[in-house]
Each structure stands twice: as C-alpha cells, then as structure tokens.
Amino acid sequence: MISTKIIIKESAAKVWQALTDKSQMKEWYFDIADFELRAGAIFNFYEPGGENLFHHRCQIIEIIPKTKLAHTWSHPSHSKGVSTVTWLLSEVNGITEVTLKHEGIENFADAGPEFAPENYQMGWEGLMSALKNYIYGIRKQTYQIEINASPEVVWDVLLNDDTYRKWTNVFCEGSFYKGELKPGGRVHFLTPNGDGMYSNIVFYTPHSNILFQHIGEIVNFVEQPLDDATEKWTGAFESYTLKSNGKTTTLVAEVDLTPDHLDSFNKAFPKGLDKIKELSELSEITKN
C-alpha cells in the first residue's frame, strides 16, 4: 500500500473543494470532464499532454464531506487490475492533515515496469505537493520557444555550467548551480554571495526533460530549515521539456510561482529563453 501525508494550513472545507471541484482539480490534479461527486459515479481521465495516454477509470465508493473520499483506480488500457484510492482529511485549529492511501497496486503487475509501486509513491507525493501549492495560491506558468537546433544542443545550452550562467543572468547576475544532475539528486541554485535555494531532481531524462522540486532557502551556502515563509512555497516544481519535430526543438518551461513573483518572471523568463535560443542556434551552426 502507498501512503503519504501532508499538512496544509487551511480549513478542511477549502481542501475538500480543491479535491472535489473539477474546475479546481484541473489546476493541480487532472482534467476530469466527467467527474461528479456522487457515490457510484464513474469518471475517466488521461495523463496531461492531450495525447490520451494512460487511460484512468475510477468509480466513487464512499463520500464523507470534508473528511473522506474513496474511489477505485484502474488502467483499462494496460491492466485488468483494480485498486482503491482514499483521501482522508482531519482538521485541528484550522490546520488540515491530508492522508492519501493507495491500496492494491500489486494488482497492476500485468501492466509492466511503469506501474511499479515506487513510481506511484513518487507520483502521489508530487500530487500532494501540487495540492498544497494550489491551496497556497501557487500557480503554474508555462513559457516556450522554438529553436533551430537539435535537442542535444539545446539540452547542453540549458544545463552546461558556462551557458547556464549566461541565460540565467537575466534573473540574477552571476547566478549558477551546484549538484549532480540525476534522479534523486540535490541541486543548489546560488547567487555569487551564496544565497539561493535548494531543490531535488524528481525526473531526469537527458535531452528530453528534467523536473526540479524546490525545497528551501540557502543563506551563505548553507541550507536553511523551513520556516513559515518557505512553507508557503516548498514543494513547488520547475520543469524543462524538449520536443523535436526533426527540424526544430521546442523548449517548454513550466514554473510554479507565487503571485508576488509572477510579474517579474513574466518579464524575465522570455528573455532567458531568447538567450537559450541564441546560444543554441549559434552552437548548432558551429557544430555543422
């Protein structure tokens, strides 16, 4: 059984709305057009991206408003198995503990390695963080650019130390990162004076995608414990995905932002992507 918990400093009523209102679910969870909060109701959805991959089919088993939502969880296009997902909410003094349990994952043994328990654990932990971020007002912003270069060239420009410093200069002069790029790795994003934030790498596929989960602040090169301020954004995601059509590469950046960072990122991020494009296309010409 998969089990994970998170504390959200908001009422159970507000968390319940995010869990059961399909317009809100679309923001942090999945786009579930046929969702209906009714015992026995069946709903369907797919992975994001618009390609209708990994069909999910669920049926609601039990509803206790603001306390419990239980439903089946299956993948009819990949497995004959059925499992059960249970959301539990417990509020004390305006603070809600959210518990997620996923039982019966072993029933998907016929679906292949993508459905391994550790993948579910990682996925649910990410979604719990996304729920908390949504409740706290963090929203995902998407930036993208088409580049006349191969994914390999764009990837190197994106993450190579020398070129990373050049394109992130639009955010902070002299910024850089330290850490090993691998799944589960820890990375420090730093300014020249040693301030910044530390993040974990959730996914890493060279020349394709990388997903960071930001954890906390760094002061004078030292990771700081979480405080009330950082708890409002810890767990936020930042991802980079490369999509090639054989001629050009589209770089898609998705960043979770607090309202007070939105304007500055909307101004700076397109400039950063323009710099990546400039450096990548120059590198592609030089390579050929």
C-alpha positions as CSV (number, residue, x, y, z in Angstrom):
1,M,0.0,0.0,0.0
2,I,1.1,3.5,-0.8
3,S,0.6,6.1,1.9
4,T,1.6,9.7,2.2
5,K,0.6,12.7,4.3
6,I,0.8,16.4,4.1
7,I,-0.1,19.3,6.4
8,I,-1.9,22.3,4.9
9,K,-2.6,25.4,7.0
10,E,-6.1,25.9,5.7
11,S,-9.5,24.5,6.6
12,A,-10.7,21.0,5.6
13,A,-13.6,22.8,3.7
14,K,-11.1,24.6,1.5
15,V,-9.0,21.4,0.9
16,W,-12.2,19.5,0.2
17,Q,-13.2,21.9,-2.5
18,A,-9.9,21.6,-4.2
19,L,-10.3,17.8,-4.1
20,T,-13.8,17.6,-5.5
21,D,-14.5,20.7,-7.7
22,K,-13.4,19.6,-11.2
23,S,-12.6,23.2,-12.2
24,Q,-10.1,23.3,-9.3
25,M,-8.9,19.8,-9.8
26,K,-7.9,20.7,-13.4
27,E,-5.5,23.3,-11.9
28,W,-3.4,20.9,-9.7
29,Y,-4.6,17.3,-10.4
30,F,-6.1,16.1,-13.7
31,D,-8.6,17.4,-16.2
32,I,-11.6,15.2,-15.4
33,A,-14.5,16.4,-17.5
34,D,-17.0,13.8,-16.4
35,F,-16.2,14.0,-12.6
36,E,-19.4,14.0,-10.4
37,L,-19.3,13.9,-6.6
38,R,-21.7,11.1,-6.2
39,A,-21.4,7.6,-4.7
40,G,-21.3,5.1,-7.6
41,A,-20.3,7.8,-10.2
42,I,-17.6,6.7,-12.7
43,F,-15.0,9.2,-14.1
44,N,-12.3,8.9,-16.6
45,F,-9.1,10.9,-17.4
46,Y,-5.7,10.7,-19.1
47,E,-2.2,11.9,-18.5
48,P,-1.7,15.6,-19.3
49,G,-0.5,16.5,-22.8
50,G,-3.6,16.0,-25.0
51,E,-2.4,12.6,-26.4
52,N,-4.9,10.5,-24.4
53,L,-2.2,8.3,-22.9
54,F,-2.7,6.1,-19.8
55,H,-6.5,5.9,-19.5
56,H,-7.6,6.1,-15.9
57,R,-11.0,4.8,-14.9
58,C,-12.4,5.3,-11.4
59,Q,-15.6,4.8,-9.5
60,I,-16.6,6.6,-6.3
61,I,-17.1,4.2,-3.4
62,E,-17.6,6.5,-0.4
63,I,-18.1,10.2,0.4
64,I,-18.0,11.8,3.8
65,P,-17.9,15.6,3.1
66,K,-14.8,17.4,4.3
67,T,-13.5,14.1,5.7
68,K,-13.2,11.2,3.3
69,L,-13.3,10.4,-0.5
70,A,-12.7,6.9,-1.7
71,H,-12.8,5.6,-5.2
72,T,-11.4,2.7,-7.4
73,W,-8.5,3.3,-9.6
74,S,-7.8,1.3,-12.7
75,H,-5.9,1.4,-16.0
76,P,-8.1,-0.4,-18.5
77,S,-5.8,0.1,-21.5
78,H,-2.9,-1.5,-19.6
79,S,-4.1,-3.8,-16.9
80,K,-7.1,-5.9,-15.7
81,G,-6.4,-5.0,-12.1
82,V,-8.3,-2.6,-9.9
83,S,-7.0,-0.7,-6.9
84,T,-8.5,1.8,-4.3
85,V,-7.5,5.4,-3.6
86,T,-8.6,7.0,-0.3
87,W,-8.3,10.7,0.6
88,L,-8.7,11.5,4.3
89,L,-8.9,15.0,5.8
90,S,-8.5,15.8,9.5
91,E,-8.7,19.4,10.7
92,V,-7.5,20.8,14.0
93,N,-7.5,24.6,14.7
94,G,-7.7,25.5,11.1
95,I,-4.9,23.2,10.0
96,T,-5.7,20.2,7.9
97,E,-3.8,16.9,7.7
98,V,-4.3,15.2,4.3
99,T,-3.6,11.5,4.1
100,L,-3.6,9.6,0.8
101,K,-3.7,5.8,0.7
102,H,-3.5,3.7,-2.5
103,E,-4.2,0.1,-1.9
104,G,-4.0,-2.8,-4.4
105,I,-1.2,-1.6,-6.6
106,E,0.1,-5.1,-6.8
107,N,-3.0,-5.8,-9.0
108,F,-1.2,-3.9,-11.8
109,A,1.6,-6.5,-12.1
110,D,0.5,-7.3,-15.6
111,A,0.9,-3.7,-16.7
112,G,4.7,-3.5,-16.8
113,P,7.5,-1.6,-15.0
114,E,5.9,1.8,-15.5
115,F,3.3,0.8,-12.9
116,A,5.8,-0.2,-10.2
117,P,4.9,0.9,-6.6
118,E,7.9,3.3,-6.4
119,N,6.5,5.2,-9.3
120,Y,3.1,5.6,-7.7
121,Q,4.8,6.7,-4.4
122,M,6.7,9.4,-6.3
123,G,3.7,10.4,-8.3
124,W,1.4,10.7,-5.3
125,E,4.0,12.7,-3.3
126,G,4.3,15.1,-6.2
127,L,0.5,15.5,-6.4
128,M,0.2,16.1,-2.7
129,S,2.7,18.9,-3.1
130,A,0.8,20.2,-6.0
131,L,-2.4,20.3,-3.9
132,K,-0.7,22.2,-1.1
133,N,0.8,24.7,-3.6
134,Y,-2.6,25.2,-5.2
135,I,-4.2,25.9,-1.8
136,Y,-1.5,28.4,-1.0
137,G,-2.1,30.3,-4.3
138,I,0.9,29.0,-6.3
139,R,0.0,28.6,-10.0
140,K,1.9,27.0,-12.9
141,Q,3.2,29.3,-15.6
142,T,4.3,28.0,-19.0
143,Y,6.9,29.5,-21.3
144,Q,8.1,28.1,-24.5
145,I,10.2,28.8,-27.6
146,E,11.0,27.1,-30.9
147,I,14.8,26.7,-31.6
148,N,16.6,25.8,-34.8
149,A,18.8,23.3,-33.1
150,S,18.8,19.7,-32.1
151,P,17.5,18.6,-28.6
152,E,21.1,17.6,-27.7
153,V,22.4,21.1,-28.4
154,V,19.6,22.8,-26.6
155,W,20.0,20.5,-23.6
156,D,23.7,21.3,-23.3
157,V,23.0,25.0,-23.5
158,L,20.2,24.7,-20.9
159,L,22.3,22.9,-18.3
160,N,26.0,23.3,-19.2
161,D,27.7,25.4,-16.5
162,D,29.0,28.0,-18.8
163,T,25.9,28.6,-20.9
164,Y,23.6,28.2,-17.8
165,R,25.3,31.2,-16.3
166,K,24.7,33.2,-19.4
167,W,21.0,32.6,-19.9
168,T,20.1,32.8,-16.2
169,N,21.9,36.2,-16.0
170,V,18.6,37.8,-16.9
171,F,17.3,36.7,-13.4
172,C,20.4,37.4,-11.3
173,E,23.8,38.4,-12.5
174,G,26.3,35.7,-11.7
175,S,23.8,33.0,-10.8
176,F,24.9,29.4,-11.1
177,Y,24.1,25.9,-9.7
178,K,26.0,23.1,-7.9
179,G,25.0,19.5,-7.7
180,E,24.8,16.3,-9.7
181,L,22.1,16.0,-12.3
182,K,20.5,12.7,-11.7
183,P,17.1,11.4,-10.4
184,G,17.0,12.0,-6.7
185,G,19.9,14.4,-6.8
186,R,20.1,17.6,-4.8
187,V,20.9,20.9,-6.5
188,H,21.8,24.3,-5.1
189,F,20.8,27.3,-7.1
190,L,23.0,30.1,-6.0
191,T,23.9,33.8,-6.3
192,P,27.6,34.8,-6.2
193,N,27.2,35.6,-2.4
194,G,26.0,32.1,-1.7
195,D,22.3,32.8,-1.3
196,G,19.6,30.9,-3.1
197,M,17.5,27.8,-2.8
198,Y,18.0,24.0,-2.7
199,S,16.0,21.6,-4.8
200,N,15.6,17.9,-5.6
201,I,15.6,16.4,-9.0
202,V,12.4,14.3,-9.4
203,F,12.8,13.3,-13.1
204,Y,15.8,13.4,-15.3
205,T,15.9,12.1,-18.9
206,P,18.9,13.6,-20.8
207,H,18.0,15.6,-23.9
208,S,14.3,15.2,-23.1
209,N,13.1,16.5,-19.7
210,I,14.2,17.5,-16.1
211,L,11.9,18.2,-13.2
212,F,13.1,20.1,-10.1
213,Q,11.1,20.3,-6.8
214,H,12.2,23.3,-4.8
215,I,12.6,22.7,-1.1
216,G,14.0,25.6,0.9
217,E,16.4,28.6,1.1
218,I,20.2,28.8,1.2
219,V,22.0,31.5,3.1
220,N,25.8,31.9,2.8
221,F,26.0,28.5,1.0
222,V,24.1,26.7,3.9
223,E,20.7,25.0,3.6
224,Q,18.2,26.6,6.0
225,P,15.4,24.8,7.8
226,L,11.9,25.5,6.7
227,D,10.1,28.4,8.3
228,D,6.6,29.9,7.9
229,A,7.6,31.8,4.8
230,T,9.2,28.9,3.0
231,E,6.4,26.5,3.9
232,K,4.2,28.6,1.6
233,W,6.2,27.5,-1.4
234,T,8.3,24.5,-0.5
235,G,7.4,21.6,-2.9
236,A,7.0,24.0,-5.9
237,F,8.0,22.5,-9.3
238,E,10.1,23.7,-12.2
239,S,10.4,21.6,-15.3
240,Y,12.1,21.8,-18.7
241,T,10.9,19.6,-21.6
242,L,12.3,19.3,-25.1
243,K,10.1,18.3,-28.1
244,S,11.7,17.8,-31.5
245,N,9.9,17.5,-34.9
246,G,13.2,16.5,-36.6
247,K,13.9,20.0,-37.8
248,T,13.5,22.3,-34.7
249,T,13.2,21.8,-31.0
250,T,10.5,23.3,-28.8
251,L,11.7,24.1,-25.3
252,V,8.8,24.2,-22.8
253,A,9.4,25.5,-19.3
254,E,6.8,25.2,-16.6
255,V,7.3,27.0,-13.3
256,D,5.2,27.1,-10.1
257,L,5.0,30.8,-9.0
258,T,3.6,32.7,-6.1
259,P,1.6,35.8,-7.0
260,D,4.3,38.2,-6.0
261,H,6.8,36.5,-8.4
262,L,4.5,36.4,-11.4
263,D,5.2,39.8,-12.9
264,S,9.0,39.6,-12.6
265,F,9.1,36.1,-14.1
266,N,6.8,37.1,-17.0
267,K,9.3,39.8,-17.9
268,A,12.5,37.8,-17.3
269,F,11.7,34.3,-18.5
270,P,11.1,35.1,-22.2
271,K,14.4,36.9,-22.2
272,G,16.1,33.9,-20.8
273,L,14.5,31.6,-23.4
274,D,15.6,34.1,-26.1
275,K,19.2,33.7,-24.8
276,I,18.9,29.9,-24.9
277,K,17.7,30.1,-28.5
278,E,20.6,32.5,-29.5
279,L,23.2,30.3,-27.9
280,S,21.7,27.0,-29.2
281,E,21.4,28.2,-32.8
282,L,25.0,29.6,-32.7
283,S,26.2,26.2,-31.3
284,E,24.3,24.3,-34.0
285,I,25.9,26.4,-36.7
286,T,29.4,26.0,-35.2
287,K,28.9,22.2,-34.9
288,N,28.0,21.9,-38.5
